[in-house]
Amino acid sequence: METGPNSGVGDEVRADPARPGRPRSERARQAVLAATRDLITDRGLPGLTVDDIAGRAGVSKATIYRWWPTKAAILMDAFTDLVGARMTFPAGGDPLGRLRDQLGRVARLMNDPGARRPFVALVAASQHDPELAAALRDRFIATRRDAARELVTEAIRAGQLAPGADPDAVLDMLYGALYYRLLISGDPLTADYPDRLVALLGAVRTPS
């Protein structure tokens, strides 16, 4: 994994005049994240170098290493920066309906190569990098799983699921099926797939 600074290069975004209301450091950071997303889509993590990112973003390697210790760390920020607003949980409606809508958002997001390639690269790299694996769990998975678990718990309280339903098992079934298609089988995440998954929960619904 590539680490270590390269001195002797300017620290600001090259050929990018200052714009009012946005600090140069933030412009540089966003340029690095955007460059990383573009390059990972074309090359994957093994073919990505910090030199490539610096060249595409118009910043120095010293700037990059001031903020991130490794290219995997850059990719983690690039991914979470992209998906944050697109992965919010819907408000209003019944709990299972909101959970179905959230599954649909995940499916649509992962059908976007700009999100899918960074995520797949992160999952692959995390198998050999415990620190990255922890960051992926803590920064991407944990809070969203907590929110999804609350929806399942609400569905149990509302009688949409059986009182003895295990929220974590329900989530493993639903999200595990999505990620199995994404990472293992290669089958498409079709628009109706989240609906079909939630329909399977009929097996654990309270009998009418």
C-alpha positions in Angstrom: 0.0 0.0 0.0 1.4 3.3 -1.1 2.5 5.7 1.6 5.0 8.6 2.3 5.2 12.2 1.1 7.0 13.6 -1.9 8.5 17.0 -1.2 9.4 19.9 -3.5 6.0 20.4 -5.1 3.6 23.2 -4.4 0.8 22.6 -2.0 -2.0 24.5 -3.6 -4.4 23.5 -6.4 -2.5 24.3 -9.6 -4.0 26.7 -12.1 -7.1 27.2 -9.9 -7.6 30.8 -9.0 -9.0 31.6 -5.6 -12.8 31.8 -5.5 -14.5 33.8 -2.8 -16.3 31.8 -0.1 -14.4 28.6 -0.5 -10.9 28.0 1.2 -8.2 26.7 -1.1 -7.6 23.7 1.2 -11.2 22.6 0.8 -11.0 23.1 -3.0 -7.9 21.0 -3.0 -9.5 18.3 -0.9 -12.6 18.1 -3.1 -10.4 17.9 -6.2 -8.5 15.0 -4.7 -11.7 13.1 -3.9 -13.2 13.7 -7.3 -9.9 12.6 -9.0 -9.9 9.5 -6.9 -13.4 8.6 -7.9 -12.7 9.2 -11.6 -9.5 7.1 -11.6 -10.8 4.2 -9.5 -13.7 3.8 -12.0 -11.2 3.5 -14.8 -8.3 1.5 -13.2 -9.4 -0.1 -9.9 -7.4 0.2 -6.7 -4.3 -1.9 -7.8 -3.8 0.4 -10.8 -4.3 3.6 -8.9 -1.3 5.6 -7.6 -1.0 8.7 -5.5 1.0 10.3 -8.4 -2.0 9.7 -10.6 -4.4 11.3 -8.1 -2.1 14.3 -7.6 -1.8 14.8 -11.4 -5.5 14.6 -12.0 -6.4 16.8 -9.1 -3.7 19.4 -9.8 -2.2 19.2 -6.3 1.1 18.1 -4.9 1.7 14.7 -3.3 2.7 16.5 -0.2 -0.8 18.0 0.0 -2.3 14.5 -0.3 -0.1 13.0 2.3 -0.8 15.8 4.7 -4.4 14.6 4.8 -4.3 10.9 4.0 -1.7 8.3 4.9 -2.6 5.8 2.1 -4.5 5.7 -1.1 -7.0 3.4 0.5 -7.7 6.1 3.1 -8.2 8.6 0.2 -10.7 6.2 -1.4 -12.6 5.8 1.9 -13.1 9.5 2.1 -13.9 9.7 -1.7 -16.6 7.0 -1.3 -18.2 8.4 1.9 -18.2 11.9 0.5 -20.1 10.7 -2.6 -22.7 8.4 -0.9 -23.5 10.4 2.2 -26.5 12.4 0.9 -27.6 9.5 -1.4 -27.9 7.0 1.5 -30.1 8.9 3.9 -33.1 7.0 5.1 -36.6 8.1 3.9 -38.9 9.7 6.3 -42.7 9.0 6.6 -44.7 6.0 5.7 -44.9 2.6 7.3 -41.6 1.0 8.5 -41.4 -1.8 6.0 -42.1 0.6 3.2 -39.3 2.9 4.3 -37.0 -0.1 4.6 -37.9 -1.1 1.0 -37.3 2.4 -0.2 -33.9 2.4 1.5 -33.0 -0.9 -0.1 -34.0 0.7 -3.5 -31.6 3.6 -2.8 -28.8 1.2 -2.1 -29.5 -0.7 -5.3 -29.6 2.5 -7.4 -26.4 3.8 -5.9 -24.6 0.5 -6.5 -25.8 0.5 -10.1 -23.8 3.7 -10.6 -20.2 2.8 -11.6 -18.9 5.9 -9.8 -20.1 4.4 -6.5 -19.9 0.7 -7.2 -16.2 0.6 -8.3 -15.0 2.5 -5.1 -17.1 0.3 -2.9 -15.9 -2.9 -4.4 -12.3 -1.7 -4.2 -12.8 -0.8 -0.6 -14.3 -4.2 0.3 -11.4 -6.0 -1.5 -8.7 -3.9 0.1 -10.3 -4.3 3.6 -9.7 -8.0 3.5 -6.0 -7.4 3.9 -6.1 -4.1 5.9 -7.8 -4.4 9.4 -7.6 -0.6 9.8 -9.5 0.0 6.6 -12.0 -2.7 7.4 -12.7 -1.0 10.7 -13.1 2.3 9.0 -15.5 0.8 6.4 -17.6 -0.7 9.2 -17.6 2.4 11.4 -18.0 5.1 8.8 -20.3 3.4 6.2 -22.0 0.4 7.6 -22.6 0.9 11.4 -24.8 4.0 11.4 -26.9 2.8 8.5 -27.3 -0.6 10.0 -28.5 1.0 13.3 -31.0 3.1 11.4 -32.2 0.0 9.4 -32.5 -2.0 12.7 -34.7 0.6 14.1 -37.0 0.4 11.1 -37.3 -3.4 11.6 -38.0 -2.9 15.3 -40.7 -0.4 14.4 -42.2 -2.9 12.0 -42.3 -5.5 14.7 -44.0 -3.0 17.1 -46.5 -2.2 14.3 -47.4 -5.8 13.7 -45.8 -5.9 10.2 -43.4 -8.6 11.4 -43.8 -11.3 14.0 -43.0 -10.4 17.6 -40.2 -12.9 17.7 -38.5 -11.7 14.5 -34.7 -11.1 14.9 -33.9 -7.6 13.5 -30.3 -8.5 12.8 -31.2 -11.7 10.9 -33.8 -9.7 8.9 -31.1 -7.2 7.9 -28.6 -9.9 7.1 -31.1 -11.4 4.7 -32.1 -8.2 3.0 -28.7 -6.4 2.7 -26.8 -9.7 2.4 -28.8 -10.5 -0.7 -28.0 -7.1 -2.3 -24.3 -7.4 -1.6 -24.2 -11.0 -2.7 -25.4 -9.9 -6.2 -23.0 -6.9 -6.1 -19.9 -8.7 -5.0 -20.3 -12.4 -5.8 -22.9 -13.5 -8.4 -22.8 -10.4 -10.6 -26.5 -10.6 -11.1 -28.1 -7.2 -11.8 -29.6 -5.1 -9.0 -32.9 -4.6 -10.8 -35.4 -2.0 -9.8 -37.9 -4.6 -8.5 -35.3 -6.6 -6.5 -35.8 -4.7 -3.2 -39.5 -5.2 -3.5 -39.0 -8.9 -4.0 -36.7 -9.1 -1.0 -39.2 -7.3 1.3 -42.0 -9.6 0.0 -40.0 -12.5 1.3 -40.5 -11.1 4.8 -44.0 -12.5 4.5 -42.6 -15.7 6.0 -42.0 -13.8 9.3 -45.0 -11.6 9.3 -47.6 -11.8 12.0 -50.4 -14.1 10.7 -53.5 -12.0 9.7 
